[in-house]
Amino acid sequence: MIKHIVLFQLKPELTPEQRQEVMLNFKAGIDALPAIIPEIRSIEVNFNCNPAEAWHICLESTFDSLEALDAYANHPDHKAVGAALRPHMQLRSCVDYQFG
């Protein structure tokens, strides 16, 4: 099994209202993907509640293999969700690790 964890930092020029809208739209897009991409075993998006920290969004997902993760990453619906977030994103950090 592969755990895929991605952290996103949004651009500082976003107002709190804009940031909230961007985050909610991203979450809605990600939440729709399990019905479309069968390789996803689990996926969730959460928002940082600690304003002292630099990262705004955490995506955590699980896949059977790196090949399944690659299928998800290259799926057009996943790419569309990422493309919608990209103009508002400052930084992205990712780790993939094997477990189980």
N, C-alpha and C positions, 0 to 999 in steps of 0.2 A: 504494500500500500504506500501511496505517496501523499504527503501533506503539503499543500501549496498555500503559503501565507504571503499576502501582499499588503504593504502599508502604502497609503497615499497621503501626500501633503498637498493641500490646495493652495492656490496662489494667494498671497497676502492682501492683494487689492480687492478681493471679494468682500462684500458686506456680509455681516452675519446672516442676513436673510438670503442672499445669493448662495452662500456656502451651504445653508440648510437645504435649499432647493436642489442644488447640485448633488448633495449627498443622498437625498431622498430619491431623486431620479436614478442615480447610479444603483442604489439598493433595489429599486423596483425592476430595473433592467436585469440585474444579476439574479434576483428572485425568480424571474421568468425562465431562466436558462435550463434548470433541471427537466422541465417538460419538453425541451427542444434538443438537448445534448445528452444522449444516454450514457456517456462516459462519466458524468458527474455522479459520484457516490453521495457526497454531501457538500453543501456550500452555504455560507452565511456571510453577511456583511454587518459590521457593527461600527458605531461611531464613538470616538474618543470623548469621554465625559470630563477629562482633566485638561483644562485650558492651559496648564503649565507645560504640556507636552507638545511636541512639534507635529505629530502625525494626526490626521483627521479621520481617516477611514482604515479599517482593517477588514480584509477579505480572507476568509479561511475556507479551504475546500479540500476534499479528499478524492483520490483517484486510485484505480487498481494498479496503474503502472505509469512510467514516464511516457509511454506511447499514448495512453489514454489522456494524460495531461496535455500532450502535444495536439491531440485531436480537438480537445476543448479549446486550447489556445488559438488554433487556426480555424475554428468554426466561424463562419460569417456572422452569426448572431452575437457571439462573444466579441468579435472584432468591432461590431457596431456599438456595443455598450462601451467598450474602451474608447472608441473614437468620440463618443459623446462626452466622456469625462476629460479627455486629453487637453482641450483648450483651457480647462480650469485647473489643471494639475501642475504643481511646482516640482514635486519629486515623487519617485516611486522606488520602493525597496521590496525585494522578494527573496524568499527562501523556500526551497523544495527539499524535503527530507523523507527518507524511507523509514517506515515503522511497521510494527506488527509482524 
